[in-house]
Amino acid sequence: MKSHTSIAALAASLAFAASPVLAQTEINFWHAMGGALGEKVEEIATNFNEMQDDYKIVPTYKGNYTENMTAAIAAFRAGEQPHVVQVFEVGTATMMAAQGAVKPVYEVMGNADIDWDADAYLPAVKSYYTTPEGDLLSLPFNSSTPVMWYNKDMLDAAGVEEVPQTWDAMFEAAEKLKANGADCAFSFGWQSWVMVENYLAWHDQPIGTQQNGFAGTDTEFVFNESQDLTELLQRIADSQADGMFKYGGRRGDSLPLFTTGECAMWMNSSAYYAGISEQAEFEFGQAMLPVNSAVRDEAQNSIIGGATLWVLEGHDDAEYQGVAEFFNYMSTPEVQADWHQSSGYVPITTAAYELSQEQGFYDENPGTDTAIKQLSLNEPTENSRGIRFGNFVQIRDIINEELEALWAGDQTANEALDKAADRGNQLLREFQDTNS
């Protein structure tokens, strides 16, 4: 990987604008980035702290996304909330409904003494987190989308000349891999996000009514009405008997199936780039998600995952000024290009994407712009803009449970999706009753 633009150099160039003060104002930032990503977050905060004397960002790791969000809610109730909390994309509706707890980013930035361009952010990223009027509710930070990771060595050895672009081609490649002695052809992680939410967006089909929840809380799930999704999931489940598909768990638990060379293809977040680069001892690459050619000849666009930064109420104006300045710093092309190139998350601004191009990153690391191409493949539709369902953190667990029963052979794909939709709709009604 090429060396990135020095963030320290950026900090030094901006340091002249800093005003010395007697005491720094602390800004507490709770996040869910562990390991190498957590170290990168610390680096960003440290560089900001060193470029000026007014504010000190204090990043604190609070566990995974669910744990971080739960901790922030508990802290707010106790009157000990941080200034900034990182929340994953499926928590958006819950945060929007937390009246009195959230200070929208467009207000924070608009009230601050800074120059800020709300139009600088990539449309595919920004649209997920805006009001109907287009105002930004939270700051995009680590946005990703699922891609097809592939082991080129395994595909070459099995005589698979091209990375599969359709699901039929996936199963044809799986046959060749099996004949060549592979224990597993493909797997995936974050299965609700990859195989339900993104599959449907990729094929321009609705997940739920009311524009996937964007148009109101009186929404209901319809993913179980997709016959092609049902048939594909059943085909995947049946392929286990032939050693084609192997389920490796929720979230990123199945990553070792890919990095150890057990499975030749793996569908999951583009943000696994850093981990795969470090662990894989084979030539790997990224390609777009396969299309179900029985439904569409070409894909629509994928939808994002990852998280944004929400600002919580209950702090002084001077502290919100510090939040705004930190957010502005995090959005600079140099910071975002470095974050993107190090992590695999997409750059949140057009300028950061262009800087990465100018630096030759995509030339030296082919395929690392796959996520950006997927997100911007076509103008998003009501089906492919994203999702905004209340209680969706819990609903994803329901989808996971029902799909796991499918992989275990305890029920059919039709039964799994029907049960997931029925159980999910109950939680949608609870959310609607609470927030109507």
VENQUIDA-V219020 format. One line per field, one symbol per residue. phi: phi as a letter, one per 20 degrees, with the letter a starting at -180 (. if undefined). A space follows every 50 residues. Layout:
phi->???
This chain:
phi->.ffegfffffgffeffefdfcfceeedececceelfffffffffffffff ebdfccfdfcfdnfgffffffffffffemcfffccecfffegffffeefn dddgfffgffeeebecdfefeggfefffcdfgenefebegcddbbfceec effffffemefcfgdcfffffffffffffenffbebbbclffffedffgf fgdldfebflllnfereedcfcffeefffgfffffffffffemedcedoe ldfegggefenfdfcbdagffegfffgfefdbfcbdcfffdeffdbecfe aedecnbcddddfocfgfffffffffffffefgffffffffednfffecf fffffffffmfffecgnfdgfffffdfbfgdfedfqcbdflffffffffg ffffffffneaeffffffffffffffffffffffde
